[in-house]
Amino acid sequence: MISEVKIDSRPKISTLGIRIQVPMKIMSARIDPLVAELSQWAQRNRVNPAGPPYLRYYVIDMDADMDIEFGYPVSTIPDLPEEGRITAGILPAGRYASLTYTGSGFKGNKVLIEWARDNHIEWDRWDDPKGDAFRCRYESYLTDPKVEPRKEKWLIEVAIKLREDYR
């Protein structure tokens, strides 16, 4: 299932996350430990997520390392220890194109990218020596894995920030 694409304006969202660089071929295996690490840290520090978890793509290179972040939106940023991998950040305000899907992330992302190409939509992105860099491209996991453990059944939103001067 893939929804229609929508364009909307989104506010800045405060986040806590863990950013890593990892090859695409083992990315899925590296995300589950990040989920556990961030969840345990949030419980110990009494930090409640203010929305669904996300996976943000800073730089994409399907043949090399992906620069990604797993995190949660938060209503307030707690005091963070100087050491450790948990960092505060933001999902920037702006206009985004998005859709929701179940099943393969490749297919959901492909549909959104092809829709943008076909409609002459320009992302807030640039070429980086390490790949295709985005101001903000992320997937929000809308299904609670405690309710539905099968990943292929999860409802996921993919959103990509549009270039500022796009109208």
N, C-alpha and C positions, 0 to 999 in steps of 0.2 A: 504494500500500500504506500503510495506517495501522494501527498496533497498538492493542491495548486500552490504556485509561488505567490508570496505576498511581499510587498515593500512597506516598511513602517519605520517610524522614528522611535529610537530607543534611548532611554536615559543612561547616564553613566552608572555602572554597577560596581560596587566594591567587592573584592574577592580575596580569598586565601587559596593558595595553590602550591603545587610542586612542579617545577619546570625541569625537563630532562631532554637530552638528545638521544635518539634511539633509531636503529634501522627499522624501516617499515615492516620487514619480514618478521620481526619479533616484538613489534609495538604492542600488540594485544596482550602478550604475556607479561610485559612490563607495567601495564596499566593497573592490573589487579592489586599488586603490592602498593602502588601509590594510593589507591582507594582505601586500603586498610590503614596505611600510615597516616593519611590525612584524617580519617574518621577517628582513629584512636587519639590523635593529637587534639582534635576538636572536643572529644568527650572529656579528656583530662583537663582541658582549659575552659570547659563550659562554654564553648562557642557553638551556637546553633546555625546551621545553614539557613539562608533566607530565600532559597530557591533550589532548583534541581542542580545536581552536579553537572559539570561541563568538561569537555576536552577541547582545549584551544590549540590551534595550529599556527605557530609563529612563522615557521619556514617549512615548506614541503619539498621534499626530494624523494620521490618514490624509489629511487635506486640507491640512496645513501641514507644519511641520518635525517630524521624528522625532528624539528625543534618544537616540542609540545608542552602543554601544561594541563594537569588534571587539577580541578579545583571546585570550589563552591562559592556562590554569592553569599555575602554576609551583610548584615545591617550596620554593624560597626566593626572596625578593625581593632582587635585586641593588641595589647603589648606583645610583641614577638621577641623571642630570644634572638640574640645576635648570631648564634650558631644554629645550624640545622637547615633543612631544605624548605620549610614552610615560609612562604613570602606573601606579603600583601600586594595587591595589584588592582587593576580596574579592567572592566570591559568598557571601552570608550563609548560615549554618546554618539549618536549619528543615525543615518538612514541605513537600513539593512534590507537585504533580500533574504528570504528564508522559505523553507518548506519543512514539513514533517514527513517521516517515513518509518516503516518497520522493515526489518530484514537487513540487507547489506548496506553498509555505509558507503561503499563504492558506488552503488546504484543511486542512492539519494544525492550524494555529492555530484555525481555525473549529471543528473537531471538538472540540478541548479546551475552548474557551470554551463551546460549546453543552452539552457534557457537564457542566461545572461548573454552568451555569444549571439544567439539568434535575435535577441532584442537590443543589441548594441549597448548593453549595460557594462559599465566599467567599475571594477572593484578598487578599493583603496589598497593597492598592492604595488610591489616593485620587485625588480630582479635583484637578487642577493647572490653573492658568490657561493652560498651554500644551497641555493634553490629559489623557490617561488615564495616571497615574503608577503605577509598580509598584516595590515593594521589590526584587523580583528576578524578571525574566522574561527567559529567554534560549533561544537555539537552539544546540545543540552539533552540529558537523559531524563525524559519525562516519566518513564515507568520506574516504579520502585522495585528493585531486584528482589526484595523480600517477598513481594506479592507475586511477581512473575520472574522466576530465575532464568528462564530461557531467553538468551540475548536476541535470538531471531524474532521474538515476539515483542520486544521493547519498542515503544514509541519514542523517536528521537527527532529533535529539531536541529537542522543545520542552518546557520545564519552567517552571512558574509557582509561586512561593512562596505557600502558603496563609496566611491570617490566623492570627496566633499563637493566638488563643483558639478556633480551629476544631477540633473533635474529630470 
